[in-house]
Amino acid sequence: METTQKSRRTGKALQNRELSWLQFNRRVQMEADRTHHPLLERAKFLAIVTSNLDEFVQVRYGRVLAKAQRKPEKKLLGGITAENLRKKINKEILRQNNVQYLLYEGIRSELYLHGVRLYPVFTMTEEQKVRELSLFENDIAPNVKVLAEDAEPAQKQLHICAKLRGMGRKKSRFAIVALPTSLPRLYELSADGENRYLIRLEEIVKHHLEKLFPRDTVEHAAAFRILRNQHFDLEECSVETMTGAVEKMLQKRRTGDVVRLEAEERMSEEMLGMLTQRFGTRLDQRYRATGPLDLNKLMMGLYGMVKRPDLKYRPAEPVLYEELMGEDAFDRILERDYLMYHPYHSFAPVVHLLQQAAQDPCVRSIQMTLYRVSGNSPIVAALADAAAAGKDVFVLMESCARFDEDNNLFWGERLSRAGCKVCYGFPGVKTHSKIALIQREKEGQWQSVVHLGTGNYHDGTARLYTDFGLLTADETLTADAAAFFERLKGCEGAMLEELIKAPEALQTTILHLIEREKENAENGLPSGIIAKMNSLCDESIMDALCQAGRAGVKVQLIIRGICCLIPGIPGESDNIEVYSLVGRNLEHARAFRFENGGEPEVYLSSADWMPRNLYKRVELMFPVKNEACKQAVENVLRLQLSDNQQLRVRLPDGSYSLCEEEAPAVDAQDVLLHHVMDVFEGTFGKGEEA
């Protein structure tokens, strides 16, 4: 009964999860229109928006449709019915697609002024036509594939649909040509010093289709692509049969229902109708694009192809802890804790520590969890080297990391062949924690260091995503880490003292910490919560935050993406502030500060406050105990709250508004890029202009 009353009281302060996610993607899209970003960086924001929309459609949209079909009048989070949610989502996706192409045309026009010419703005010269023909015959034609009539087109891949008429035939037929993803999306036709002339792959193919169908006349041709439902649950399995179940799930994805059909605007209604019927899509699941399809691949290809530093962000070198790059890195961590905030701090010390551990004859074991790794991961290589050197290496390689399943199965097999003990995860839960434990025996003494992080052990994304990482030899945390791994192996480990693990204890601990702040406020003691994360949509936690706010606790939430809590509604979400930071780097860190009556506690975590993280994943939240490290986290949080260039504040109507001010300008990401150690030490801006 209490839960029902709470939910009813905070009902007006809640927003539907899917609509909140789309609202976040709109904020990303807005960055493509902000001229203070360099031009090619704005193009990259367009790519991110398209990639995000693709994933939303593949993973979430099928479930939205299913709910609307089964129980259209069922009320969902935020008080919206399933059918109205479907309609609102369709409307918002259409709006974002339309804005995408308006922004694309603006960016393309500006690129033209900078000498980057994208066909068909220019008329091809004879020399360019010769170059195009050579590209088609030598590089493209050997790789394109004409699909059989009953073949299933691959999702997200570009295709050309051609209407053909054979010699002596009265009826036309349709054929589909697949453009492989291995080919570049853009080709250079020529350059004349100041200008570069670029053409898209699909345009080259359309210009030379008759060479693929020499016995037919090409009457009409246009590009299209499809998105398939990619959300499939694993079949019932055991730990031992996880890999087989994952492989079966991946097979289902290849033929999942088509949930979206995108076509060029020039495609005839006849051709679009044929494709609509073939894929079984509804009219509101198809879209005629007024520009090139798949702006993700196009804009990322353009960004990589055009070497113009003046059109990109000024590069900034990450701070490197030099003392952690020697042979005594392990010993240095025994002396003190190190907190890193990537990409402002280099990820190299984490990689180096594992490489040194592989070579150190005193190291006896390495244990770690891997959720996502890079395509040629130095961390995987270090673990393989350690096993080859006779060390005990245990790796939990999560086989169900969405869209990285193939990559993780591949690397897990490589680690197994190298002699590592590999677990591919557990049925029903994903292992999303970020932890590595190294143990060594030196002069008869056992020593341990642990790395705990908020982000993946991925050396590539560590240059783009903001994440905290803690290196420590704290005895309680290292003992907890050892017990944590024992439990992952199915053994009876000791009770965890300071590491807080989901799904067993994380949600209840968070609720306890919020309740403590509420009680402190009611008793006149100092109280306050600052919470930074990617997403917030757990109803029990949102309700607890609202209760704390009504009791007088100041709650400040820095939430990049989904936030189902609307602040500032009198009598419901009082004293709650919600902010979102979208900028040069992807805000991925999870950090939490609780005032605790004047003795602040700071935690970092791999988990967002979402049901999936709290109840369906193996996650970790851990305290930052070292005073200097704790203060560094607090300084970062307060710096981000002072941002008046990129930070957006959420208003009581649910919308977001930039906290932009003319002076003094504070761009938190830019400050961290150039002054991260000053921020950590609390000296930035002291005695000088910030």
SEMI-610999 format. One line per 3 residues: number of its first residue (from 1); their letters; for each residue x, y, z of C-alpha. Coordinates in steps of 0.1 Angstrom, whole numbers, plus 5000, padded with zeros to 4 digits. Example, Ala and Ser with C-alpha at 12.3 -4.5 7.8 and 13.67 -1.06 7.14 Angstrom:
BEGIN
1	AS	5123 4955 5078  5137 4989 5071
This chain:
BEGIN
1	MET	5000 5000 5000  5028 5024 5009  5044 5019 4974
4	TQK	5011 5026 4957  5007 5059 4977  5042 5070 4969
7	SRR	5039 5063 4932  5006 5082 4931  5021 5112 4948
10	TGK	5051 5114 4925  5031 5105 4893  5031 5141 4879
13	ALQ	5069 5142 4883  5075 5111 4861  5082 5109 4824
16	NRE	5081 5078 4802  5115 5062 4796  5113 5060 4758
19	LSW	5103 5097 4755  5130 5107 4778  5156 5089 4757
22	LQF	5144 5105 4725  5145 5139 4744  5182 5132 4751
25	NRR	5189 5124 4715  5173 5157 4706  5198 5174 4729
28	VQM	5226 5157 4710  5211 5169 4677  5210 5205 4690
31	EAD	5248 5203 4692  5251 5199 4655  5235 5233 4651
34	RTH	5257 5252 4676  5283 5271 4657  5308 5272 4685
37	HPL	5316 5236 4676  5340 5232 4647  5323 5222 4615
40	LER	5334 5186 4612  5326 5181 4649  5290 5192 4641
43	AKF	5290 5166 4613  5300 5140 4639  5271 5150 4661
46	LAI	5248 5142 4632  5264 5108 4630  5259 5101 4667
49	VTS	5222 5111 4664  5217 5086 4636  5235 5059 4654
52	NLD	5214 5065 4685  5182 5064 4666  5192 5032 4648
55	EFV	5198 5015 4682  5166 5028 4696  5146 5014 4667
58	QVR	5164 4981 4668  5162 4975 4705  5133 4995 4719
61	YGR	5108 5001 4691  5097 4965 4686  5087 4963 4723
64	VLA	5067 4996 4720  5048 4982 4690  5041 4949 4708
67	KAQ	5027 4967 4739  5005 4989 4717  4992 4959 4698
70	RKP	4985 4938 4729  4971 4963 4754  4968 4997 4736
73	EKK	4950 5014 4766  4975 5001 4793  4990 5029 4813
76	LLG	5028 5031 4813  5053 5051 4833  5044 5087 4831
79	GIT	5007 5080 4828  5007 5075 4790  4989 5047 4773
82	AEN	5008 5022 4751  4990 5034 4719  4996 5070 4726
85	LRK	5033 5063 4734  5036 5046 4700  5021 5077 4683
88	KIN	5043 5101 4702  5074 5080 4694  5066 5079 4657
91	KEI	5061 5117 4657  5094 5124 4676  5114 5101 4653
94	LRQ	5099 5117 4623  5108 5151 4637  5144 5142 4644
97	NNV	5148 5126 4610  5135 5158 4593  5158 5180 4614
100	QYL	5187 5157 4606  5185 5165 4569  5180 5202 4574
103	LYE	5212 5203 4595  5229 5181 4569  5222 5205 4541
106	GIR	5234 5234 4562  5267 5216 4571  5272 5205 4535
109	SEL	5268 5241 4524  5294 5253 4549  5317 5225 4538
112	YLH	5314 5237 4502  5327 5271 4513  5357 5254 4529
115	GVR	5365 5235 4497  5349 5202 4506  5325 5195 4477
118	LYP	5300 5166 4480  5283 5153 4448  5257 5161 4434
121	VFT	5264 5198 4442  5290 5199 4414  5289 5188 4378
124	MTE	5315 5161 4370  5342 5169 4345  5353 5143 4320
127	EQK	5384 5136 4341  5362 5129 4371  5339 5106 4351
130	VRE	5369 5086 4341  5380 5084 4377  5345 5073 4388
133	LSL	5344 5045 4362  5378 5033 4373  5367 5032 4409
136	FEN	5336 5013 4400  5353 4987 4378  5384 4981 4400
139	DIA	5372 4987 4436  5334 4985 4438  5320 4961 4412
142	PNV	5340 4930 4424  5325 4935 4459  5288 4944 4453
145	KVL	5263 4916 4452  5231 4911 4433  5207 4894 4458
148	AED	5187 4864 4448  5149 4870 4448  5144 4851 4481
151	AEP	5175 4865 4498  5170 4885 4530  5188 4919 4529
154	AQK	5211 4926 4558  5199 4952 4583  5216 4987 4583
157	QLH	5234 4978 4551  5228 5001 4521  5211 4985 4491
160	ICA	5201 4997 4456  5167 4987 4443  5166 4987 4405
163	KLR	5136 4984 4382  5147 4965 4351  5132 4956 4318
166	GMG	5148 4928 4298  5150 4928 4260  5118 4915 4245
169	RKK	5100 4915 4279  5067 4933 4284  5069 4933 4322
172	SRF	5096 4949 4344  5112 4933 4374  5129 4945 4405
175	AIV	5164 4935 4416  5183 4944 4448  5221 4952 4449
178	ALP	5238 4950 4483  5266 4975 4489  5290 4958 4514
181	TSL	5299 4976 4546  5336 4969 4540  5336 4995 4512
184	PRL	5342 5032 4520  5311 5053 4520  5330 5082 4503
187	YEL	5355 5083 4474  5376 5112 4462  5371 5120 4425
190	SAD	5397 5148 4423  5414 5176 4442  5426 5209 4427
193	GEN	5446 5223 4456  5420 5242 4475  5390 5220 4468
196	RYL	5383 5183 4472  5355 5166 4452  5339 5136 4470
199	IRL	5312 5112 4459  5291 5087 4478  5294 5049 4471
202	EEI	5257 5046 4462  5259 5073 4436  5288 5056 4418
205	VKH	5268 5023 4418  5237 5040 4405  5257 5056 4377
208	HLE	5269 5022 4365  5241 4998 4372  5238 4988 4336
211	KLF	5272 4971 4339  5257 4949 4366  5227 4941 4344
214	PRD	5240 4940 4308  5209 4923 4294  5185 4948 4310
217	TVE	5175 4984 4307  5176 5002 4341  5143 5021 4343
220	HAA	5146 5034 4378  5170 5030 4408  5171 5042 4444
223	AFR	5188 5034 4476  5172 5020 4507  5181 5003 4540
226	ILR	5162 4984 4567  5164 4981 4604  5154 4948 4620
229	NQH	5143 4940 4656  5174 4931 4675  5159 4924 4709
232	FDL	5158 4887 4716  5160 4870 4749  5184 4841 4755
235	EEC	5170 4807 4755  5171 4789 4788  5207 4778 4794
238	SVE	5233 4771 4820  5267 4788 4825  5282 4760 4805
241	TMT	5259 4765 4775  5259 4803 4775  5280 4806 4743
244	GAV	5257 4783 4723  5226 4803 4735  5243 4836 4725
247	EKM	5251 4822 4690  5215 4811 4685  5203 4846 4696
250	LQK	5227 4862 4670  5212 4840 4643  5178 4853 4652
253	RRT	5189 4889 4648  5198 4883 4611  5162 4876 4602
256	GDV	5144 4897 4629  5112 4915 4618  5118 4947 4598
259	VRL	5108 4976 4620  5119 5004 4598  5123 5010 4561
262	EAE	5143 5041 4549  5143 5051 4512  5157 5079 4491
265	ERM	5131 5106 4484  5135 5100 4447  5123 5063 4450
268	SEE	5091 5058 4431  5059 5050 4449  5056 5018 4430
271	MLG	5091 5007 4442  5085 5018 4478  5052 5000 4479
274	MLT	5068 4968 4467  5095 4971 4494  5068 4979 4520
277	QRF	5049 4948 4511  5080 4926 4510  5092 4936 4544
280	GTR	5057 4938 4560  5061 4973 4574  5034 4997 4583
283	LDQ	5032 5031 4566  5044 5048 4598  5075 5026 4599
286	RYR	5089 5039 4566  5106 5071 4559  5116 5090 4527
289	ATG	5149 5107 4534  5155 5141 4517  5193 5135 4518
292	PLD	5217 5106 4519  5208 5075 4539  5227 5065 4570
295	LNK	5242 5098 4581  5262 5078 4607  5285 5061 4583
298	LMM	5285 5090 4559  5295 5117 4585  5320 5095 4603
301	GLY	5336 5086 4569  5337 5123 4561  5353 5131 4594
304	GMV	5380 5105 4590  5386 5113 4553  5390 5151 4555
307	KRP	5422 5160 4573  5414 5196 4583  5426 5204 4618
310	DLK	5410 5238 4615  5375 5222 4612  5380 5199 4642
313	YRP	5385 5203 4680  5420 5213 4690  5437 5182 4703
316	AEP	5446 5180 4739  5471 5155 4754  5458 5136 4784
319	VLY	5477 5138 4817  5499 5108 4822  5509 5096 4857
322	EEL	5545 5090 4847  5553 5072 4880  5528 5045 4870
325	MGE	5546 5038 4837  5577 5021 4852  5585 4986 4863
328	DAF	5575 4996 4899  5539 5006 4891  5526 4979 4915
331	DRI	5548 4993 4943  5536 5029 4936  5500 5019 4941
334	LER	5509 5002 4974  5521 5036 4986  5490 5056 4976
337	DYL	5457 5056 4958  5455 5070 4923  5423 5084 4909
340	MYH	5421 5089 4871  5394 5107 4851  5396 5096 4815
343	PYH	5400 5109 4789  5416 5139 4808  5439 5113 4823
346	SFA	5456 5088 4800  5443 5052 4802  5479 5040 4795
349	PVV	5487 5033 4833  5459 5008 4835  5471 4989 4804
352	HLL	5507 4992 4816  5499 4978 4850  5484 4947 4834
355	QQA	5513 4943 4810  5538 4946 4839  5517 4921 4859
358	AQD	5521 4896 4830  5559 4899 4832  5563 4902 4870
361	PCV	5576 4868 4883  5561 4876 4917  5525 4880 4904
364	RSI	5505 4849 4911  5470 4858 4897  5451 4883 4877
367	QMT	5413 4884 4878  5390 4908 4859  5357 4914 4843
370	LYR	5354 4925 4807  5322 4939 4792  5335 4957 4761
373	VSG	5371 4957 4747  5386 4972 4716  5391 4953 4683
376	NSP	5428 4948 4690  5428 4950 4728  5462 4954 4745
379	IVA	5445 4943 4777  5434 4910 4762  5470 4906 4749
382	ALA	5484 4912 4784  5460 4887 4800  5470 4861 4774
385	DAA	5507 4868 4780  5501 4864 4818  5485 4830 4813
388	AAG	5513 4819 4790  5538 4829 4817  5521 4805 4841
391	KDV	5500 4829 4861  5465 4821 4873  5442 4843 4851
394	FVL	5404 4844 4855  5384 4865 4831  5346 4870 4831
397	MES	5340 4880 4795  5304 4890 4793  5290 4873 4762
400	CAR	5258 4893 4762  5272 4929 4758  5247 4942 4732
403	FDE	5262 4944 4697  5296 4932 4710  5286 4896 4714
406	DNN	5306 4884 4684  5337 4904 4695  5335 4891 4731
409	LFW	5331 4854 4720  5361 4858 4697  5383 4873 4724
412	GER	5371 4849 4750  5381 4820 4728  5415 4835 4723
415	LSR	5420 4839 4761  5409 4803 4766  5434 4790 4741
418	AGC	5461 4811 4759  5453 4793 4791  5430 4817 4809
421	KVC	5400 4805 4828  5371 4822 4810  5335 4825 4822
424	YGF	5311 4839 4796  5285 4852 4821  5254 4840 4838
427	PGV	5219 4833 4825  5195 4861 4834  5221 4887 4845
430	KTH	5248 4906 4827  5281 4912 4844  5286 4949 4839
433	SKI	5311 4957 4868  5345 4971 4860  5371 4955 4883
436	ALI	5406 4940 4880  5425 4924 4909  5462 4916 4908
439	QRE	5478 4895 4935  5515 4888 4940  5537 4871 4965
442	KEG	5569 4890 4973  5594 4879 5000  5568 4857 5016
445	QWQ	5542 4885 5018  5510 4886 4997  5502 4920 4982
448	SVV	5471 4930 4962  5461 4960 4941  5427 4965 4926
451	HLG	5414 4987 4898  5378 4998 4901  5361 5019 4874
454	TGN	5329 5034 4860  5337 5025 4823  5348 4996 4802
457	YHD	5384 4983 4798  5384 4996 4762  5414 5016 4753
460	GTA	5395 5032 4724  5365 5046 4742  5387 5057 4771
463	RLY	5398 5085 4747  5362 5096 4742  5342 5087 4772
466	TDF	5345 5104 4806  5350 5077 4833  5366 5075 4867
469	GLL	5391 5048 4876  5406 5041 4910  5438 5022 4916
472	TAD	5442 5012 4953  5458 4987 4976  5433 4994 5004
475	ETL	5431 4961 5024  5393 4961 5027  5387 4968 4991
478	TAD	5412 4943 4978  5398 4916 5002  5363 4925 4990
481	AAA	5375 4922 4954  5389 4887 4961  5356 4876 4977
484	FFE	5338 4891 4947  5357 4870 4922  5353 4839 4944
487	RLK	5315 4844 4941  5318 4848 4903  5335 4814 4902
490	GCE	5306 4799 4921  5325 4795 4954  5314 4807 4988
493	GAM	5332 4840 4992  5334 4862 5023  5308 4888 5028
496	LEE	5316 4921 5011  5323 4949 5036  5327 4980 5014
499	LIK	5321 4969 4978  5283 4972 4971  5271 4946 4946
502	APE	5240 4944 4924  5216 4927 4923  5219 4918 4959
505	ALQ	5226 4950 4977  5229 4981 4954  5193 4993 4953
508	TTI	5188 4989 4991  5221 5007 4998  5211 5036 4976
511	LHL	5177 5039 4992  5194 5038 5027  5218 5066 5017
514	IER	5189 5087 5004  5168 5080 5035  5197 5090 5057
517	EKE	5199 5124 5040  5161 5128 5045  5164 5120 5082
520	NAE	5193 5145 5086  5173 5172 5069  5144 5165 5092
523	NGL	5167 5167 5122  5183 5199 5112  5216 5183 5102
526	PSG	5236 5191 5070  5221 5172 5041  5225 5171 5003
529	IIA	5228 5147 4974  5248 5152 4942  5244 5123 4918
532	KMN	5260 5120 4883  5250 5092 4860  5239 5083 4825
535	SLC	5203 5074 4832  5177 5075 4860  5144 5056 4857
538	DES	5140 5034 4887  5107 5043 4903  5117 5034 4939
541	IMD	5148 5056 4938  5130 5084 4921  5103 5083 4948
544	ALC	5129 5083 4975  5146 5113 4960  5113 5132 4958
547	QAG	5106 5124 4995  5141 5136 5004  5135 5168 4984
550	RAG	5102 5174 5001  5119 5170 5035  5144 5198 5026
553	VKV	5173 5178 5011  5189 5197 4981  5192 5171 4953
556	QLI	5213 5179 4923  5213 5154 4895  5237 5155 4865
559	IRG	5221 5130 4841  5234 5128 4806  5206 5107 4790
562	ICC	5174 5092 4803  5158 5110 4832  5123 5100 4841
565	LIP	5122 5125 4870  5108 5160 4863  5121 5185 4889
568	GIP	5105 5215 4906  5069 5204 4907  5054 5218 4939
571	GES	5045 5191 4965  5061 5164 4945  5097 5171 4933
574	DNI	5106 5201 4955  5143 5209 4960  5154 5187 4930
577	EVY	5175 5201 4902  5182 5181 4871  5210 5189 4846
580	SLV	5223 5173 4814  5258 5177 4800  5263 5170 4763
583	GRN	5296 5180 4748  5329 5170 4732  5332 5138 4752
586	LEH	5305 5114 4761  5297 5118 4798  5297 5082 4811
589	ARA	5309 5084 4847  5287 5075 4877  5296 5095 4908
592	FRF	5276 5102 4940  5281 5125 4969  5261 5123 5001
595	ENG	5265 5151 5027  5260 5127 5056  5256 5153 5083
598	GEP	5287 5172 5074  5310 5141 5069  5305 5136 5032
601	EVY	5307 5102 5015  5316 5098 4979  5310 5067 4958
604	LSS	5317 5057 4922  5299 5030 4903  5295 5010 4871
607	ADW	5257 5012 4875  5231 5038 4865  5199 5040 4886
610	MPR	5179 5019 4862  5160 4986 4869  5183 4967 4845
613	NLY	5214 4978 4864  5199 4973 4899  5182 4940 4894
616	KRV	5195 4923 4862  5232 4930 4862  5262 4923 4883
619	ELM	5274 4958 4892  5296 4974 4917  5295 5007 4937
622	FPV	5325 5015 4958  5335 5042 4982  5363 5067 4975
625	KNE	5381 5066 5009  5413 5086 5002  5406 5122 5011
628	ACK	5425 5137 4981  5407 5114 4957  5373 5121 4974
631	QAV	5379 5158 4971  5389 5154 4934  5355 5138 4926
634	ENV	5337 5165 4945  5356 5192 4926  5347 5176 4892
637	LRL	5310 5175 4903  5310 5211 4914  5328 5222 4882
640	QLS	5302 5206 4861  5274 5222 4880  5290 5256 4874
643	DNQ	5292 5250 4836  5274 5277 4817  5283 5268 4781
646	QLR	5272 5231 4777  5251 5223 4807  5213 5222 4803
649	VRL	5189 5226 4832  5156 5207 4832  5125 5229 4837
652	PDG	5093 5219 4855  5075 5214 4822  5100 5187 4813
655	SYS	5120 5206 4788  5157 5215 4789  5173 5249 4786
658	LCE	5210 5259 4782  5225 5275 4813  5244 5298 4789
661	EEA	5259 5330 4802  5283 5354 4784  5309 5358 4812
664	PAV	5327 5344 4829  5324 5314 4806  5328 5280 4822
667	DAQ	5330 5250 4799  5337 5221 4823  5350 5197 4796
670	DVL	5373 5223 4782  5386 5231 4817  5393 5195 4824
673	LHH	5410 5189 4791  5436 5216 4799  5436 5218 4837
676	VMD	5425 5184 4851  5452 5183 4878  5443 5219 4889
679	VFE	5407 5208 4892  5417 5177 4911  5438 5197 4935
682	GTF	5412 5225 4939  5436 5251 4926  5420 5259 4893
685	GKG	5410 5296 4891  5425 5305 4925  5441 5339 4923
688	EEA	5434 5343 4885  5406 5344 4860  5389 5310 4858
